[in-house]
């Protein structure tokens, strides 16, 4: 995998349990992107793989903010199709 920037690095993330974090790693592979999420305050990491062909995988219950910080209203979306309730 290469360490290219596809625009994910630096995005804010929010877990269903209230944890906040940032996407700190982005790795491009063949037909997928691997993301490393770092939890604010603890430094714990989780991983998600976004697949171009097939279901995404990895940590669940994460949202990503696709509006800039300070923009109201904040807009959050599921991070990976494996987080959709109908996909579980």
N, CA, C and O atoms as a GROMACS GRO file, in nm:
protein
  352
    1UNK      N    1   0.084  -0.118   0.000
    1UNK     CA    2   0.000   0.000   0.000
    1UNK      C    3   0.088   0.124   0.000
    1UNK      O    4   0.196   0.125   0.060
    2UNK      N    5   0.042   0.226  -0.067
    2UNK     CA    6   0.116   0.352  -0.068
    2UNK      C    7   0.053   0.448   0.033
    2UNK      O    8  -0.061   0.429   0.076
    3UNK      N    9   0.127   0.549   0.070
    3UNK     CA   10   0.082   0.645   0.170
    3UNK      C   11   0.036   0.773   0.102
    3UNK      O   12   0.075   0.883   0.142
    4UNK      N   13  -0.045   0.760  -0.002
    4UNK     CA   14  -0.095   0.874  -0.078
    4UNK      C   15  -0.202   0.948   0.001
    4UNK      O   16  -0.258   0.895   0.097
    5UNK      N   17  -0.230   1.073  -0.041
    5UNK     CA   18  -0.334   1.150   0.026
    5UNK      C   19  -0.456   1.158  -0.064
    5UNK      O   20  -0.455   1.225  -0.167
    6UNK      N   21  -0.562   1.089  -0.023
    6UNK     CA   22  -0.688   1.090  -0.097
    6UNK      C   23  -0.788   1.186  -0.032
    6UNK      O   24  -0.904   1.191  -0.072
    7UNK      N   25  -0.744   1.262   0.068
    7UNK     CA   26  -0.830   1.360   0.132
    7UNK      C   27  -0.892   1.319   0.264
    7UNK      O   28  -0.967   1.396   0.323
    8UNK      N   29  -0.863   1.199   0.312
    8UNK     CA   30  -0.920   1.153   0.437
    8UNK      C   31  -0.843   1.201   0.559
    8UNK      O   32  -0.902   1.230   0.663
    9UNK      N   33  -0.710   1.211   0.546
    9UNK     CA   34  -0.626   1.247   0.661
    9UNK      C   35  -0.668   1.382   0.717
    9UNK      O   36  -0.685   1.479   0.643
   10UNK      N   37  -0.686   1.389   0.850
   10UNK     CA   38  -0.724   1.513   0.916
   10UNK      C   39  -0.874   1.528   0.939
   10UNK      O   40  -0.916   1.619   1.011
   11UNK      N   41  -0.955   1.442   0.879
   11UNK     CA   42  -1.100   1.451   0.899
   11UNK      C   43  -1.136   1.412   1.042
   11UNK      O   44  -1.077   1.321   1.100
   12UNK      N   45  -1.234   1.482   1.098
   12UNK     CA   46  -1.284   1.452   1.233
   12UNK      C   47  -1.374   1.330   1.227
   12UNK      O   48  -1.450   1.311   1.131
   13UNK      N   49  -1.367   1.246   1.332
   13UNK     CA   50  -1.453   1.129   1.343
   13UNK      C   51  -1.520   1.128   1.480
   13UNK      O   52  -1.468   1.185   1.576
   14UNK      N   53  -1.634   1.063   1.488
   14UNK     CA   54  -1.712   1.056   1.610
   14UNK      C   55  -1.768   0.915   1.622
   14UNK      O   56  -1.829   0.864   1.528
   15UNK      N   57  -1.749   0.852   1.737
   15UNK     CA   58  -1.801   0.718   1.760
   15UNK      C   59  -1.938   0.726   1.826
   15UNK      O   60  -1.970   0.824   1.892
   16UNK      N   61  -2.018   0.623   1.807
   16UNK     CA   62  -2.153   0.618   1.866
   16UNK      C   63  -2.149   0.629   2.019
   16UNK      O   64  -2.247   0.674   2.079
   17UNK      N   65  -2.037   0.590   2.082
   17UNK     CA   66  -2.027   0.598   2.228
   17UNK      C   67  -1.976   0.734   2.277
   17UNK      O   68  -1.955   0.754   2.396
   18UNK      N   69  -1.957   0.829   2.183
   18UNK     CA   70  -1.917   0.964   2.219
   18UNK      C   71  -1.770   0.995   2.202
   18UNK      O   72  -1.731   1.112   2.210
   19UNK      N   73  -1.686   0.893   2.178
   19UNK     CA   74  -1.544   0.920   2.157
   19UNK      C   75  -1.526   1.003   2.031
   19UNK      O   76  -1.598   0.986   1.932
   20UNK      N   77  -1.428   1.094   2.035
   20UNK     CA   78  -1.395   1.176   1.920
   20UNK      C   79  -1.253   1.143   1.877
   20UNK      O   80  -1.172   1.092   1.955
   21UNK      N   81  -1.224   1.173   1.752
   21UNK     CA   82  -1.090   1.146   1.703
   21UNK      C   83  -1.068   1.209   1.567
   21UNK      O   84  -1.145   1.293   1.520
   22UNK      N   85  -0.958   1.164   1.506
   22UNK     CA   86  -0.915   1.216   1.377
   22UNK      C   87  -0.863   1.101   1.292
   22UNK      O   88  -0.807   1.005   1.344
   23UNK      N   89  -0.882   1.111   1.163
   23UNK     CA   90  -0.820   1.015   1.072
   23UNK      C   91  -0.674   1.057   1.056
   23UNK      O   92  -0.645   1.163   1.000
   24UNK      N   93  -0.584   0.974   1.105
   24UNK     CA   94  -0.442   1.008   1.106
   24UNK      C   95  -0.360   0.932   1.004
   24UNK      O   96  -0.246   0.968   0.976
   25UNK      N   97  -0.415   0.828   0.949
   25UNK     CA   98  -0.343   0.750   0.849
   25UNK      C   99  -0.434   0.714   0.734
   25UNK      O  100  -0.552   0.684   0.751
   26UNK      N  101  -0.377   0.718   0.616
   26UNK     CA  102  -0.451   0.688   0.493
   26UNK      C  103  -0.358   0.612   0.401
   26UNK      O  104  -0.252   0.662   0.363
   27UNK      N  105  -0.396   0.490   0.364
   27UNK     CA  106  -0.309   0.403   0.287
   27UNK      C  107  -0.386   0.347   0.169
   27UNK      O  108  -0.488   0.280   0.186
   28UNK      N  109  -0.338   0.376   0.050
   28UNK     CA  110  -0.406   0.335  -0.073
   28UNK      C  111  -0.349   0.202  -0.120
   28UNK      O  112  -0.228   0.187  -0.139
   29UNK      N  113  -0.438   0.105  -0.138
   29UNK     CA  114  -0.401  -0.025  -0.190
   29UNK      C  115  -0.476  -0.050  -0.320
   29UNK      O  116  -0.539   0.040  -0.375
   30UNK      N  117  -0.469  -0.174  -0.366
   30UNK     CA  118  -0.540  -0.212  -0.488
   30UNK      C  119  -0.689  -0.224  -0.456
   30UNK      O  120  -0.730  -0.317  -0.386
   31UNK      N  121  -0.769  -0.132  -0.506
   31UNK     CA  122  -0.915  -0.130  -0.489
   31UNK      C  123  -0.961  -0.107  -0.346
   31UNK      O  124  -1.073  -0.144  -0.310
   32UNK      N  125  -0.876  -0.048  -0.263
   32UNK     CA  126  -0.920  -0.014  -0.127
   32UNK      C  127  -0.836   0.100  -0.070
   32UNK      O  128  -0.728   0.131  -0.121
   33UNK      N  129  -0.888   0.161   0.036
   33UNK     CA  130  -0.815   0.261   0.114
   33UNK      C  131  -0.824   0.219   0.260
   33UNK      O  132  -0.933   0.196   0.312
   34UNK      N  133  -0.710   0.208   0.325
   34UNK     CA  134  -0.706   0.177   0.468
   34UNK      C  135  -0.696   0.308   0.546
   34UNK      O  136  -0.615   0.394   0.513
   35UNK      N  137  -0.778   0.322   0.648
   35UNK     CA  138  -0.777   0.442   0.732
   35UNK      C  139  -0.742   0.406   0.875
   35UNK      O  140  -0.792   0.306   0.928
   36UNK      N  141  -0.657   0.486   0.938
   36UNK     CA  142  -0.628   0.473   1.080
   36UNK      C  143  -0.694   0.589   1.151
   36UNK      O  144  -0.672   0.705   1.115
   37UNK      N  145  -0.775   0.558   1.251
   37UNK     CA  146  -0.843   0.658   1.332
   37UNK      C  147  -0.774   0.664   1.467
   37UNK      O  148  -0.750   0.560   1.530
   38UNK      N  149  -0.740   0.784   1.513
   38UNK     CA  150  -0.677   0.800   1.644
   38UNK      C  151  -0.774   0.873   1.736
   38UNK      O  152  -0.823   0.982   1.704
   39UNK      N  153  -0.802   0.812   1.851
   39UNK     CA  154  -0.898   0.866   1.947
   39UNK      C  155  -0.833   0.979   2.027
   39UNK      O  156  -0.724   0.964   2.080
   40UNK      N  157  -0.902   1.092   2.034
   40UNK     CA  158  -0.854   1.208   2.108
   40UNK      C  159  -0.845   1.175   2.257
   40UNK      O  160  -0.938   1.119   2.315
   41UNK      N  161  -0.734   1.212   2.317
   41UNK     CA  162  -0.716   1.195   2.461
   41UNK      C  163  -0.652   1.065   2.503
   41UNK      O  164  -0.581   1.062   2.604
   42UNK      N  165  -0.674   0.958   2.428
   42UNK     CA  166  -0.616   0.829   2.466
   42UNK      C  167  -0.506   0.784   2.372
   42UNK      O  168  -0.416   0.709   2.410
   43UNK      N  169  -0.513   0.830   2.248
   43UNK     CA  170  -0.416   0.786   2.148
   43UNK      C  171  -0.443   0.648   2.093
   43UNK      O  172  -0.368   0.598   2.009
   44UNK      N  173  -0.552   0.584   2.140
   44UNK     CA  174  -0.589   0.452   2.088
   44UNK      C  175  -0.621   0.465   1.939
   44UNK      O  176  -0.668   0.569   1.893
   45UNK      N  177  -0.595   0.359   1.865
   45UNK     CA  178  -0.622   0.361   1.722
   45UNK      C  179  -0.718   0.248   1.684
   45UNK      O  180  -0.723   0.143   1.747
   46UNK      N  181  -0.793   0.274   1.578
   46UNK     CA  182  -0.879   0.175   1.516
   46UNK      C  183  -0.861   0.188   1.365
   46UNK      O  184  -0.817   0.291   1.316
   47UNK      N  185  -0.895   0.083   1.294
   47UNK     CA  186  -0.876   0.082   1.149
   47UNK      C  187  -1.006   0.051   1.077
   47UNK      O  188  -1.090  -0.026   1.124
   48UNK      N  189  -1.020   0.113   0.960
   48UNK     CA  190  -1.133   0.087   0.871
   48UNK      C  191  -1.077   0.073   0.730
   48UNK      O  192  -0.988   0.148   0.690
   49UNK      N  193  -1.129  -0.023   0.655
   49UNK     CA  194  -1.089  -0.040   0.516
   49UNK      C  195  -1.209  -0.012   0.427
   49UNK      O  196  -1.312  -0.078   0.438
   50UNK      N  197  -1.195   0.086   0.340
   50UNK     CA  198  -1.298   0.121   0.244
   50UNK      C  199  -1.265   0.051   0.112
   50UNK      O  200  -1.161   0.076   0.052
   51UNK      N  201  -1.354  -0.036   0.070
   51UNK     CA  202  -1.330  -0.118  -0.050
   51UNK      C  203  -1.411  -0.066  -0.168
   51UNK      O  204  -1.530  -0.036  -0.154
   52UNK      N  205  -1.347  -0.056  -0.282
   52UNK     CA  206  -1.419  -0.009  -0.400
   52UNK      C  207  -1.508  -0.118  -0.458
   52UNK      O  208  -1.604  -0.089  -0.529
   53UNK      N  209  -1.475  -0.243  -0.428
   53UNK     CA  210  -1.552  -0.356  -0.480
   53UNK      C  211  -1.583  -0.449  -0.364
   53UNK      O  212  -1.500  -0.530  -0.325
   54UNK      N  213  -1.702  -0.436  -0.309
   54UNK     CA  214  -1.740  -0.518  -0.195
   54UNK      C  215  -1.759  -0.435  -0.070
   54UNK      O  216  -1.737  -0.314  -0.068
   55UNK      N  217  -1.800  -0.504   0.033
   55UNK     CA  218  -1.834  -0.440   0.160
   55UNK      C  219  -1.709  -0.388   0.231
   55UNK      O  220  -1.605  -0.453   0.229
   56UNK      N  221  -1.721  -0.271   0.294
   56UNK     CA  222  -1.613  -0.216   0.375
   56UNK      C  223  -1.597  -0.301   0.501
   56UNK      O  224  -1.685  -0.381   0.534
   57UNK      N  225  -1.485  -0.282   0.572
   57UNK     CA  226  -1.461  -0.365   0.690
   57UNK      C  227  -1.383  -0.286   0.796
   57UNK      O  228  -1.336  -0.175   0.771
   58UNK      N  229  -1.373  -0.347   0.912
   58UNK     CA  230  -1.297  -0.286   1.021
   58UNK      C  231  -1.387  -0.237   1.133
   58UNK      O  232  -1.498  -0.288   1.151
   59UNK      N  233  -1.338  -0.138   1.208
   59UNK     CA  234  -1.409  -0.083   1.323
   59UNK      C  235  -1.546  -0.031   1.280
   59UNK      O  236  -1.562   0.022   1.170
   60UNK      N  237  -1.643  -0.047   1.367
   60UNK     CA  238  -1.780  -0.004   1.337
   60UNK      C  239  -1.824   0.112   1.426
   60UNK      O  240  -1.756   0.147   1.522
   61UNK      N  241  -1.936   0.170   1.391
   61UNK     CA  242  -2.003   0.276   1.467
   61UNK      C  243  -1.931   0.410   1.463
   61UNK      O  244  -1.947   0.492   1.553
   62UNK      N  245  -1.850   0.433   1.360
   62UNK     CA  246  -1.782   0.562   1.344
   62UNK      C  247  -1.851   0.646   1.238
   62UNK      O  248  -1.898   0.594   1.137
   63UNK      N  249  -1.856   0.776   1.263
   63UNK     CA  250  -1.905   0.876   1.167
   63UNK      C  251  -1.788   0.966   1.131
   63UNK      O  252  -1.693   0.981   1.209
   64UNK      N  253  -1.794   1.027   1.013
   64UNK     CA  254  -1.693   1.127   0.977
   64UNK      C  255  -1.764   1.258   0.944
   64UNK      O  256  -1.873   1.259   0.886
   65UNK      N  257  -1.699   1.368   0.982
   65UNK     CA  258  -1.757   1.500   0.956
   65UNK      C  259  -1.709   1.548   0.821
   65UNK      O  260  -1.589   1.560   0.797
   66UNK      N  261  -1.804   1.577   0.732
   66UNK     CA  262  -1.763   1.625   0.600
   66UNK      C  263  -1.795   1.771   0.579
   66UNK      O  264  -1.805   1.818   0.465
   67UNK      N  265  -1.811   1.844   0.690
   67UNK     CA  266  -1.815   1.990   0.685
   67UNK      C  267  -1.693   2.040   0.762
   67UNK      O  268  -1.643   1.971   0.850
   68UNK      N  269  -1.646   2.158   0.729
   68UNK     CA  270  -1.532   2.215   0.799
   68UNK      C  271  -1.569   2.246   0.943
   68UNK      O  272  -1.685   2.272   0.974
   69UNK      N  273  -1.469   2.243   1.030
   69UNK     CA  274  -1.493   2.275   1.171
   69UNK      C  275  -1.549   2.416   1.183
   69UNK      O  276  -1.500   2.509   1.118
   70UNK      N  277  -1.650   2.431   1.265
   70UNK     CA  278  -1.713   2.560   1.286
   70UNK      C  279  -1.830   2.587   1.194
   70UNK      O  280  -1.907   2.680   1.219
   71UNK      N  281  -1.847   2.507   1.089
   71UNK     CA  282  -1.961   2.524   0.999
   71UNK      C  283  -2.085   2.466   1.067
   71UNK      O  284  -2.083   2.354   1.118
   72UNK      N  285  -2.190   2.544   1.067
   72UNK     CA  286  -2.316   2.501   1.129
   72UNK      C  287  -2.421   2.489   1.021
   72UNK      O  288  -2.435   2.582   0.941
   73UNK      N  289  -2.496   2.381   1.014
   73UNK     CA  290  -2.487   2.266   1.103
   73UNK      C  291  -2.373   2.173   1.061
   73UNK      O  292  -2.335   2.168   0.944
   74UNK      N  293  -2.320   2.099   1.158
   74UNK     CA  294  -2.221   1.996   1.126
   74UNK      C  295  -2.292   1.884   1.052
   74UNK      O  296  -2.406   1.850   1.084
   75UNK      N  297  -2.227   1.828   0.954
   75UNK     CA  298  -2.285   1.718   0.878
   75UNK      C  299  -2.195   1.596   0.895
   75UNK      O  300  -2.077   1.598   0.861
   76UNK      N  301  -2.253   1.490   0.949
   76UNK     CA  302  -2.181   1.365   0.977
   76UNK      C  303  -2.241   1.253   0.893
   76UNK      O  304  -2.362   1.249   0.871
   77UNK      N  305  -2.157   1.162   0.848
   77UNK     CA  306  -2.202   1.045   0.771
   77UNK      C  307  -2.134   0.920   0.823
   77UNK      O  308  -2.027   0.927   0.883
   78UNK      N  309  -2.197   0.806   0.801
   78UNK     CA  310  -2.137   0.678   0.838
   78UNK      C  311  -2.003   0.661   0.769
   78UNK      O  312  -1.989   0.693   0.651
   79UNK      N  313  -1.905   0.610   0.841
   79UNK     CA  314  -1.773   0.584   0.783
   79UNK      C  315  -1.766   0.438   0.745
   79UNK      O  316  -1.732   0.352   0.827
   80UNK      N  317  -1.796   0.410   0.620
   80UNK     CA  318  -1.796   0.275   0.568
   80UNK      C  319  -1.936   0.217   0.559
   80UNK      O  320  -2.018   0.237   0.649
   81UNK      N  321  -1.964   0.146   0.450
   81UNK     CA  322  -2.098   0.090   0.432
   81UNK      C  323  -2.127  -0.024   0.530
   81UNK      O  324  -2.243  -0.061   0.547
   82UNK      N  325  -2.024  -0.080   0.594
   82UNK     CA  326  -2.045  -0.186   0.693
   82UNK      C  327  -2.105  -0.129   0.822
   82UNK      O  328  -2.142  -0.206   0.911
   83UNK      N  329  -2.116   0.002   0.834
   83UNK     CA  330  -2.177   0.066   0.950
   83UNK      C  331  -2.326   0.087   0.934
   83UNK      O  332  -2.394   0.124   1.030
   84UNK      N  333  -2.378   0.066   0.818
   84UNK     CA  334  -2.521   0.087   0.793
   84UNK      C  335  -2.599  -0.024   0.862
   84UNK      O  336  -2.567  -0.142   0.846
   85UNK      N  337  -2.703   0.012   0.940
   85UNK     CA  338  -2.780  -0.089   1.013
   85UNK      C  339  -2.831  -0.203   0.926
   85UNK      O  340  -2.840  -0.316   0.974
   86UNK      N  341  -2.863  -0.178   0.802
   86UNK     CA  342  -2.914  -0.283   0.714
   86UNK      C  343  -2.803  -0.378   0.668
   86UNK      O  344  -2.831  -0.485   0.616
   87UNK      N  345  -2.676  -0.339   0.689
   87UNK     CA  346  -2.562  -0.421   0.645
   87UNK      C  347  -2.510  -0.511   0.756
   87UNK      O  348  -2.422  -0.593   0.732
   88UNK      N  349  -2.563  -0.498   0.877
   88UNK     CA  350  -2.509  -0.575   0.991
   88UNK      C  351  -2.574  -0.710   1.002
   88UNK      O  352  -2.540  -0.787   1.092
   0.00000   0.00000   0.00000
